[in-house]
Amino acid sequence: MNNAFIIGQYVPGNSLVHRLDPRTKITVIFFFVFIVFFANSLASYSILTAFSLASMLTTRIPVRYILKGLTPVWFLIIFTFTLHIFVTKQGTVLVEIFNLKIYSGGVIQGFAISMRFFLLILVTSLLTLTTTPIEITDAIEDMLHPLKKIKFPVHELALMMSISLRFIPTLMQETDKISKAQASRGVDFKTGSIKDRVKAVVPLLVPLFVSAFKRAEELAMAMEARGYRGGEGRTKLRELKIMKLDIAIFILFAAVAAGLFLTRVY
Protein backbone atom coordinates (compact mmCIF):
# COMPACT_ATOMS: atom_id res chain seq x y z
CA MET A 1 0.00 0.00 0.00
CA ASN A 2 1.40 3.39 -0.99
CA ASN A 3 0.52 5.70 1.90
CA ALA A 4 1.94 8.91 0.50
CA PHE A 5 -1.62 10.13 -0.02
CA ILE A 6 -4.59 7.98 1.00
CA ILE A 7 -7.49 10.01 -0.38
CA GLY A 8 -8.94 8.02 -3.27
CA GLN A 9 -7.22 4.73 -2.34
CA TYR A 10 -9.14 1.58 -1.44
CA VAL A 11 -7.84 -0.93 1.11
CA PRO A 12 -9.54 -4.36 0.87
CA GLY A 13 -10.95 -5.72 4.10
CA ASN A 14 -13.87 -7.37 5.85
CA SER A 15 -14.42 -4.96 8.72
CA LEU A 16 -17.77 -3.64 9.91
CA VAL A 17 -17.25 -0.42 7.93
CA HIS A 18 -16.30 -2.36 4.79
CA ARG A 19 -19.53 -4.37 5.02
CA LEU A 20 -21.79 -1.33 5.32
CA ASP A 21 -23.97 -0.37 2.37
CA PRO A 22 -22.17 2.44 0.47
CA ARG A 23 -25.34 4.52 0.59
CA THR A 24 -25.21 4.34 4.39
CA LYS A 25 -21.61 5.55 4.45
CA ILE A 26 -22.26 8.39 2.00
CA THR A 27 -25.36 9.53 3.93
CA VAL A 28 -23.60 9.45 7.30
CA ILE A 29 -20.59 11.33 5.93
CA PHE A 30 -22.86 13.92 4.27
CA PHE A 31 -24.62 14.71 7.54
CA PHE A 32 -21.33 14.55 9.47
CA VAL A 33 -19.93 17.27 7.21
CA PHE A 34 -23.09 19.26 7.98
CA ILE A 35 -23.15 18.90 11.77
CA VAL A 36 -19.41 19.36 12.34
CA PHE A 37 -19.88 23.10 11.80
CA PHE A 38 -22.34 23.24 14.71
CA ALA A 39 -19.75 22.06 17.23
CA ASN A 40 -18.62 24.97 19.42
CA SER A 41 -17.74 23.43 22.78
CA LEU A 42 -15.17 21.00 24.13
CA ALA A 43 -17.86 18.40 24.79
CA SER A 44 -19.30 18.60 21.26
CA TYR A 45 -15.84 18.31 19.70
CA SER A 46 -15.10 15.37 21.99
CA ILE A 47 -18.22 13.55 20.74
CA LEU A 48 -17.28 14.09 17.09
CA THR A 49 -13.65 13.09 17.73
CA ALA A 50 -14.72 9.92 19.55
CA PHE A 51 -17.05 8.97 16.68
CA SER A 52 -14.32 9.62 14.08
CA LEU A 53 -11.64 7.68 15.95
CA ALA A 54 -14.02 4.80 16.64
CA SER A 55 -14.89 4.66 12.94
CA MET A 56 -11.20 4.67 12.03
CA LEU A 57 -10.41 1.83 14.46
CA THR A 58 -13.42 -0.18 13.27
CA THR A 59 -12.04 -0.25 9.71
CA ARG A 60 -9.11 -2.40 10.97
CA ILE A 61 -6.79 -0.38 8.74
CA PRO A 62 -3.52 0.41 10.56
CA VAL A 63 -3.81 3.79 12.29
CA ARG A 64 -0.23 4.59 11.38
CA TYR A 65 -1.02 4.04 7.71
CA ILE A 66 -4.02 6.40 7.83
CA LEU A 67 -2.28 9.18 9.77
CA LYS A 68 0.86 8.98 7.62
CA GLY A 69 -1.33 9.13 4.52
CA LEU A 70 -2.73 12.43 5.78
CA THR A 71 0.76 13.98 5.91
CA PRO A 72 0.05 16.49 3.10
CA VAL A 73 -2.94 17.72 5.11
CA TRP A 74 -1.03 18.27 8.36
CA PHE A 75 0.72 21.31 6.88
CA LEU A 76 -2.64 22.97 6.12
CA ILE A 77 -3.95 22.15 9.61
CA ILE A 78 -0.89 23.59 11.35
CA PHE A 79 -0.89 26.63 9.06
CA THR A 80 -4.58 27.27 9.80
CA PHE A 81 -4.01 27.01 13.54
CA THR A 82 -0.97 29.31 13.43
CA LEU A 83 -2.76 31.86 11.26
CA HIS A 84 -5.68 32.16 13.70
CA ILE A 85 -3.32 32.47 16.66
CA PHE A 86 -1.62 35.57 15.26
CA VAL A 87 -4.57 37.12 13.41
CA THR A 88 -7.49 36.77 15.84
CA LYS A 89 -7.45 39.53 18.50
CA GLN A 90 -10.11 38.34 20.92
CA GLY A 91 -10.06 37.42 24.58
CA THR A 92 -7.17 37.90 26.98
CA VAL A 93 -3.47 38.07 26.11
CA LEU A 94 -1.77 34.75 26.86
CA VAL A 95 1.73 35.31 25.50
CA GLU A 96 3.58 38.25 23.95
CA ILE A 97 6.52 37.46 21.64
CA PHE A 98 8.41 40.33 19.98
CA ASN A 99 5.34 42.60 20.14
CA LEU A 100 3.17 39.79 18.73
CA LYS A 101 0.36 39.05 21.14
CA ILE A 102 -1.35 35.68 21.30
CA TYR A 103 -4.92 35.93 22.54
CA SER A 104 -7.05 33.23 24.11
CA GLY A 105 -9.72 33.77 21.45
CA GLY A 106 -7.17 33.09 18.70
CA VAL A 107 -6.09 29.81 20.32
CA ILE A 108 -9.70 28.68 20.77
CA GLN A 109 -10.76 29.63 17.24
CA GLY A 110 -7.60 28.13 15.72
CA PHE A 111 -8.20 24.88 17.58
CA ALA A 112 -11.86 24.76 16.49
CA ILE A 113 -11.17 25.39 12.80
CA SER A 114 -8.22 22.97 12.72
CA MET A 115 -10.24 20.23 14.44
CA ARG A 116 -13.10 20.66 11.98
CA PHE A 117 -10.71 20.41 9.06
CA PHE A 118 -8.98 17.34 10.48
CA LEU A 119 -12.23 15.51 11.26
CA LEU A 120 -13.66 16.26 7.82
CA ILE A 121 -10.58 14.94 6.02
CA LEU A 122 -10.34 11.87 8.28
CA VAL A 123 -13.98 10.81 7.96
CA THR A 124 -14.24 11.43 4.21
CA SER A 125 -11.00 9.48 3.70
CA LEU A 126 -12.57 6.46 5.39
CA LEU A 127 -15.19 6.35 2.63
CA THR A 128 -12.68 5.75 -0.16
CA LEU A 129 -10.50 3.53 2.04
CA THR A 130 -13.37 1.10 2.70
CA THR A 131 -15.47 1.45 -0.46
CA THR A 132 -14.55 0.44 -4.00
CA PRO A 133 -15.06 2.96 -6.83
CA ILE A 134 -17.75 0.68 -8.31
CA GLU A 135 -19.70 0.69 -5.03
CA ILE A 136 -19.46 4.47 -4.82
CA THR A 137 -20.72 4.76 -8.40
CA ASP A 138 -23.67 2.43 -7.74
CA ALA A 139 -24.55 4.23 -4.50
CA ILE A 140 -24.48 7.72 -6.02
CA GLU A 141 -26.49 6.54 -9.03
CA ASP A 142 -29.10 4.94 -6.78
CA MET A 143 -29.38 7.99 -4.50
CA LEU A 144 -29.76 10.35 -7.48
CA HIS A 145 -32.18 8.04 -9.30
CA PRO A 146 -35.20 10.42 -8.92
CA LEU A 147 -33.35 12.99 -11.07
CA LYS A 148 -33.63 10.65 -14.05
CA LYS A 149 -37.24 11.78 -14.40
CA ILE A 150 -35.98 15.19 -15.54
CA LYS A 151 -33.45 13.62 -17.95
CA PHE A 152 -30.49 14.28 -15.66
CA PRO A 153 -27.43 12.13 -16.61
CA VAL A 154 -27.21 10.40 -13.23
CA HIS A 155 -25.13 7.40 -14.34
CA GLU A 156 -22.63 9.54 -16.23
CA LEU A 157 -22.21 11.89 -13.24
CA ALA A 158 -21.70 8.99 -10.83
CA LEU A 159 -19.19 7.36 -13.16
CA MET A 160 -17.29 10.63 -13.59
CA MET A 161 -17.04 11.13 -9.81
CA SER A 162 -15.91 7.54 -9.32
CA ILE A 163 -13.19 7.82 -11.97
CA SER A 164 -12.02 11.11 -10.44
CA LEU A 165 -11.62 9.47 -7.02
CA ARG A 166 -9.89 6.48 -8.57
CA PHE A 167 -7.27 8.56 -10.34
CA ILE A 168 -6.34 10.83 -7.40
CA PRO A 169 -3.68 8.41 -6.03
CA THR A 170 -2.53 7.63 -9.58
CA LEU A 171 -1.92 11.32 -10.32
CA MET A 172 -0.17 11.77 -6.96
CA GLN A 173 2.19 8.89 -7.79
CA GLU A 174 2.77 10.35 -11.24
CA THR A 175 3.53 13.76 -9.71
CA ASP A 176 6.06 12.21 -7.33
CA LYS A 177 7.72 10.28 -10.16
CA ILE A 178 7.98 13.34 -12.43
CA SER A 179 9.26 15.60 -9.62
CA LYS A 180 12.05 13.11 -8.81
CA ALA A 181 12.94 12.83 -12.50
CA GLN A 182 13.10 16.63 -12.85
CA ALA A 183 15.13 16.95 -9.64
CA SER A 184 17.66 14.46 -11.01
CA ARG A 185 18.01 16.78 -14.02
CA GLY A 186 18.86 19.74 -11.79
CA VAL A 187 15.45 21.35 -11.29
CA ASP A 188 15.24 22.88 -7.79
CA PHE A 189 11.72 23.05 -6.30
CA LYS A 190 12.67 24.06 -2.75
CA THR A 191 15.07 27.01 -2.92
CA GLY A 192 15.16 30.38 -4.63
CA SER A 193 12.66 33.23 -4.88
CA ILE A 194 8.92 32.72 -5.37
CA LYS A 195 9.31 33.60 -9.05
CA ASP A 196 12.03 30.95 -9.49
CA ARG A 197 9.91 28.33 -7.71
CA VAL A 198 6.93 29.09 -9.94
CA LYS A 199 9.13 28.67 -13.01
CA ALA A 200 10.43 25.38 -11.62
CA VAL A 201 6.87 24.05 -11.35
CA VAL A 202 6.27 24.42 -15.11
CA PRO A 203 8.47 21.40 -16.05
CA LEU A 204 6.39 19.45 -13.53
CA LEU A 205 2.92 20.53 -14.67
CA VAL A 206 3.41 20.10 -18.43
CA PRO A 207 4.29 16.35 -18.38
CA LEU A 208 1.67 15.80 -15.64
CA PHE A 209 -1.10 17.26 -17.80
CA VAL A 210 0.16 15.34 -20.85
CA SER A 211 0.12 12.11 -18.83
CA ALA A 212 -3.38 12.85 -17.46
CA PHE A 213 -4.82 13.50 -20.93
CA LYS A 214 -3.13 10.38 -22.27
CA ARG A 215 -4.66 8.26 -19.49
CA ALA A 216 -8.07 9.82 -20.14
CA GLU A 217 -7.82 9.03 -23.85
CA GLU A 218 -6.75 5.43 -23.18
CA LEU A 219 -9.63 4.98 -20.73
CA ALA A 220 -12.14 6.38 -23.22
CA MET A 221 -10.87 4.08 -25.97
CA ALA A 222 -11.01 1.06 -23.65
CA MET A 223 -14.61 1.86 -22.65
CA GLU A 224 -15.61 2.34 -26.26
CA ALA A 225 -13.92 -0.93 -27.30
CA ARG A 226 -15.95 -2.76 -24.64
CA GLY A 227 -19.21 -1.33 -25.95
CA TYR A 228 -19.93 1.17 -23.18
CA ARG A 229 -22.99 3.25 -24.08
CA GLY A 230 -24.06 4.75 -20.75
CA GLY A 231 -26.24 3.42 -17.97
CA GLU A 232 -29.39 2.65 -19.99
CA GLY A 233 -30.20 -1.06 -19.86
CA ARG A 234 -27.13 -1.97 -17.80
CA THR A 235 -27.41 -4.51 -14.98
CA LYS A 236 -25.37 -4.67 -11.76
CA LEU A 237 -23.31 -7.54 -10.42
CA ARG A 238 -24.26 -6.71 -6.81
CA GLU A 239 -27.59 -5.23 -5.75
CA LEU A 240 -27.45 -2.74 -2.90
CA LYS A 241 -29.46 -3.68 0.20
CA ILE A 242 -30.00 -1.92 3.51
CA MET A 243 -29.32 -4.45 6.29
CA LYS A 244 -29.84 -4.39 10.05
CA LEU A 245 -26.24 -3.23 10.48
CA ASP A 246 -26.94 -0.14 8.37
CA ILE A 247 -30.02 0.70 10.44
CA ALA A 248 -27.96 0.33 13.63
CA ILE A 249 -25.35 2.76 12.24
CA PHE A 250 -28.07 5.29 11.39
CA ILE A 251 -29.38 5.06 14.96
CA LEU A 252 -25.87 5.43 16.37
CA PHE A 253 -25.16 8.47 14.23
CA ALA A 254 -28.49 10.02 15.22
CA ALA A 255 -27.43 9.61 18.86
CA VAL A 256 -24.08 11.28 18.08
CA ALA A 257 -25.85 14.20 16.37
CA ALA A 258 -28.29 14.54 19.29
CA GLY A 259 -25.39 14.53 21.76
CA LEU A 260 -23.64 17.24 19.77
CA PHE A 261 -26.65 19.57 19.75
CA LEU A 262 -27.25 18.96 23.46
CA THR A 263 -23.66 19.82 24.43
CA ARG A 264 -23.04 22.81 22.14
CA VAL A 265 -23.13 26.31 23.65
CA TYR A 266 -26.10 28.45 22.58
N, C-alpha and C positions, 0 to 999 in steps of 0.2 A: 504494500500500500504506500503510495506516495503522499506523504502528509505535509507537503509544502503549502498546500491550499486545499482545504477539505470541501469548500462550498461547491456543490455540483457532483461530488463523488458519491458512489454507492458502495457500502460495505455489506456483503452478504451475511446473513445471520438468521437465527430463529428465535429472537427475543420477543418479549411481549409487544414492544413497539413495532418490530418488523411485521408481526402478525396482524396488526391493526389494519382496518380498511383504510385505504389512502384518503378517502373522502373524510373520514373521521380525523385524520391527522391534519389535513388541510383546513378543515373547519375549526379545529381547536387552535391551530397556529394563527388563523385569521383573527379570531376573537382575542387571542393572547396579545397580538400586536395592537389591538384596539384598547384593551384594558390596561396595558402596561403604562400608558400615558396618564392613567388616573391615580397611580401610586404616588403618594406624597408624604409618607411617613415611614419610619424604620420598620414598623410591623408589616405594613403592606409590601415593602420591598423584600422583607424576609420571607413572606408567603410566596411571592413570585420566584425568588431565588431558590427556595426549597423545592418548588414544583419543577423548575428548570433542571436543577441538579439531580432530582429524583428521576426525571425523564432521561437524562444523560446516562445515569447509572443503569437504568432499566434496559437500555439498548445493548448492554454488554460489550460495547466498543471501548477499548482502552481509553481511559480518561486522558492519559498522556498524549495519545494520538490526536484526540479531539482538540485539546488545548494548544498543542504544538501546531496543529493545522490552522489555528486562528491567529498565528503569529503576525500576519500582515495587518490584522485588525487591532492588535494591541497598541500599535503606534497611534492610530486614530483615537483610541480610548484615552491613552495617556495625554495626547495633545489636547483633546477636548477638556479633560479635567484641569490641566495646567492653564488653559486659556481662561476658563471660568474663574480660577483662583485669582488671576491677576487683573481680570477685567471687571468682575462683579464687585461693586462697592456697597455692600449691604451688611448690616449687622455690626458686631464689634470687631475691633482690630485684634487679631491673634498674634501676628508676627510682622515685624517691619525689617526688610532687608534692603539696604542701599536706597532708602526712600520709597521702596515698593512695599505697600501695605497689603497684607493678606487678611481678608475679612472672613468672619464666620459664615456669612451668607454665600460668599464665593465658594467656600469649601463644601457647603451643603448642596448648593446648586450644581457644582461640578461633579460631586459624587452621584447625585440623582440622574443627571444626563448621561454620565458614563455608564452607570448601572443599567439604565434603559437600553443603551446602545449594545452593551455586552449581552444582555438577556435576549434581545431581539436577534442578534447574530447567532447566538448559541442555539436557540430554539428552532429558528428557521433552518439552520444547518442540519439539525437532526432529521428534518424531513427528507432531504436528499441523501443523507447517510443511510437511512433505513427504508427508502422507497425507490424502486427502480424507475427509470424514465418512462417506461411503458405504463406502469401503474399510475404515475402522475398524469400522464396523457389521458388515460381512461377515466380517472377521477374528475379531472377538469372538464372533460367532454360530457360526462354524466351530469355534473353539477350545473353546467351551462346549457343543458339540453332544451329547456323552455325557450331559449333564444332562437332555436331553429325555426320556430313558427314565424319569425320575422325575417327569415332568410339570412340569419347571421352565420358566418362560416365557423361554427363552433369547433369542428374536428380540426380544421386547418390551424386555428388559433392554439388549440391544445397541443398539437404536434409541434408548432413553432416554438412554444414555450418549453416543451420537453427537450427539443434539440438544443435550444439555447443553454439549458441547464447542463445537458450532457457534454457540451463542448467547452464549458468554463474551465475544468481542469486540463483539458487538452490544450487550450490556448495558453494557460499558465505554464505548462510544461514547454510549449513551443517558445514562449517568451524567455524562459530561463535558458533554453538551449541556444537561442539566437544571441542573447546578451553575453553568454560565455564565449561564443564564437567571435563576437565583435571585440570583446575584451582581449582575447588572444591575439587579435590583429592590431591592438594598441588603442582602441577606443576607451576613453576614461569617462565613466558615468558618475563618479563620486566626487571628483575635485574640480576646481575651476569656478568661474563666475556662473551666475544663473544663465546668462546667454550661451556660454560654452556648453553647459549641461543640456540646454534645450537642443542645441545643434547635435550633441552626441546622441540624443534620443532618436533623431531622424533615421540613422542607419538601423535602428531597432524596429521602428514602426513600419517602414517600407516592406521589409521581408515578412513581417508578421501579417500585414494586410494581404500581401500576395499569397501567403500560405493559407490564410483564412478563406479567401475567395476560391482558391484551388480546392480546398476541402469541401466548400459549399457546392462547387460545380461537380465534383466527384460524387457527392451524396445525391445531388439531383439526378445525375445520370444513372446511378444505381437504383434509385426509386423508380425512375421511368422504365428502366430495363426489366424491373420486376412487376410492371403493370400497375403501379400505384396511380389511382385516379380519384383520390379523396376518400371521405368517410362513407359515402353513400353505398349501401349494400354490403358493407364490411361486417364481418362477425368477429367476436373476441374469443381468445383462447380461455380466458378466465373471467367469469362473471363476478361483478362486485356484489358483496352481500354484507349487510349490517348484522353483526353477531352480538351476543350478550356482552362480550368483552368491550365492544365499541360503546354500547349503552352505558356500561360501568365507567368508562373513561369520560363520557359526556357528563355523567353525574358528578364524578370527581372534579372535573374542571369547573362545573357550576358551583361546587362548594368552594373551590379556590377563588373564583370570581366574587362570590358572596363574602368570603373572608376579607378580600381586598377592600371592598366597598364599606365593610363594617369597621375596618381599622384605619382607613384614610382620614386625614384631618379635613374637616369642612370649615 
